[in-house]
Amino acid sequence: MARGRSFNRHPKIFYEEPCMKKSILTILVLSLWAFNSSIGFSSEEVATLSAEQALQFLKDGNQHFVAGAMKYPNQTPERRVLTTQDGQHPLATLISCSDSRVPLELIFDRGIGDLFVVRVAGNVAGDSEIGSAEYGVEHLHTPLLVVLGHTKCGAVTAAATHAEASGKIEELVEKISPAVEKVEKENPELKG
């Protein structure tokens, strides 16, 4: 691991349920560092706000999405030039499902350079995904690490229904199965 900040440094855990029109998302947020500004983020600004304030940016953006009142920040040609010249200073590293119905920049009403996103079906984080998240946290100094799930996930549904899978999908589903088994054991009344 590169020198710098550690994932285990004073983590705070938040459980949140931001809204989507047809999905309920569950967010597990580990607070790591803070950031500032709804227009663009400099490395100096990244260190000025609490993790709770950074989380509030995501919540506010999600409310814009739900209300159909998106502001589409940081999506201008000037923003593209700024992030190319000055680098990226995202407010959060997000590990999310690769489901096309959960576009993170849209559901959190963010723009270019705002989110460092790692997407993988079922949020199954292997070495590559974890390494990517570590890059966001340690090298980009993101204030938050967000692991985001969603309803009607195909990979989770396959594991929960014990569906037959083939190829590498089978390996992915097998990694989700222990969590499904635990939930089934603890909640025998749940189905599907």
FENCORWO-V113099 format. One record per residue. N is the residue number from 1. NEAR is the number of other ideal C-beta (glycine too) atoms within 10 Angstrom. D_CENTER is the distance of its C-alpha to the mean C-alpha in Angstrom with 2 decimals. Layout:
BEGIN
N/NEAR/D_CENTER
N/NEAR/D_CENTER
END
This chain:
BEGIN
1/8/21.49
2/8/22.14
3/5/23.61
4/10/21.50
5/15/19.07
6/12/18.17
7/14/15.14
8/7/17.76
9/11/19.01
10/9/19.30
11/13/16.01
12/13/15.65
13/8/13.83
14/14/12.98
15/8/12.76
16/15/12.11
17/10/12.65
18/20/11.93
19/14/14.31
20/17/14.58
21/8/18.06
22/8/18.14
23/16/15.12
24/11/14.00
25/21/10.40
26/13/9.97
27/21/7.59
28/15/8.52
29/24/8.41
30/19/10.68
31/19/12.50
32/24/13.66
33/21/15.12
34/21/15.69
35/26/15.98
36/20/18.16
37/17/19.23
38/16/18.06
39/11/20.02
40/19/19.14
41/24/18.12
42/15/20.66
43/12/20.46
44/10/22.83
45/16/20.76
46/21/17.68
47/13/19.91
48/13/21.30
49/19/19.04
50/14/17.82
51/22/14.30
52/14/15.30
53/14/16.18
54/24/12.95
55/24/11.26
56/12/14.17
57/23/13.36
58/26/10.19
59/14/12.53
60/14/15.31
61/26/13.65
62/21/12.72
63/14/16.37
64/19/17.60
65/20/16.02
66/15/17.56
67/10/20.82
68/7/21.07
69/9/21.58
70/15/18.97
71/14/19.97
72/12/18.35
73/20/18.24
74/22/18.45
75/14/19.48
76/12/23.05
77/8/25.06
78/10/25.47
79/17/21.76
80/14/21.76
81/11/24.80
82/19/23.49
83/19/20.37
84/11/22.71
85/7/25.32
86/13/23.55
87/11/20.37
88/16/16.73
89/24/15.53
90/23/11.88
91/31/10.88
92/30/7.50
93/26/6.06
94/25/2.52
95/23/4.12
96/22/4.88
97/22/8.56
98/14/10.80
99/17/12.52
100/7/14.05
101/13/14.08
102/20/10.40
103/13/10.35
104/20/7.44
105/18/10.07
106/15/12.41
107/25/10.95
108/26/10.12
109/24/13.36
110/26/12.55
111/20/14.41
112/20/15.33
113/21/14.12
114/28/11.84
115/23/8.35
116/22/8.24
117/19/6.44
118/21/7.35
119/18/8.24
120/17/10.72
121/18/12.67
122/22/12.28
123/22/9.40
124/18/12.51
125/16/11.97
126/11/15.32
127/7/16.75
128/10/15.46
129/15/11.76
130/13/12.38
131/12/14.56
132/18/12.11
133/21/9.71
134/18/13.08
135/15/14.06
136/23/11.33
137/24/12.34
138/18/16.01
139/12/17.06
140/19/15.04
141/19/15.01
142/29/11.69
143/29/12.17
144/28/8.97
145/24/6.82
146/26/4.07
147/17/4.63
148/24/4.77
149/18/8.34
150/19/10.84
151/15/14.63
152/11/16.95
153/21/14.89
154/15/17.67
155/22/16.99
156/21/16.84
157/16/19.82
158/21/21.69
159/23/21.37
160/20/22.29
161/11/25.24
162/12/26.32
163/12/26.49
164/9/28.07
165/15/25.86
166/6/27.15
167/7/26.31
168/9/23.06
169/16/21.44
170/11/23.68
171/11/22.25
172/18/18.67
173/24/20.00
174/12/22.04
175/15/19.08
176/20/17.83
177/13/21.44
178/10/21.96
179/13/19.40
180/18/21.16
181/13/24.50
182/10/23.72
183/12/22.75
184/14/25.87
185/8/28.03
186/8/26.98
187/9/27.07
188/8/29.84
189/5/30.11
190/10/26.78
191/8/27.24
192/5/25.11
END
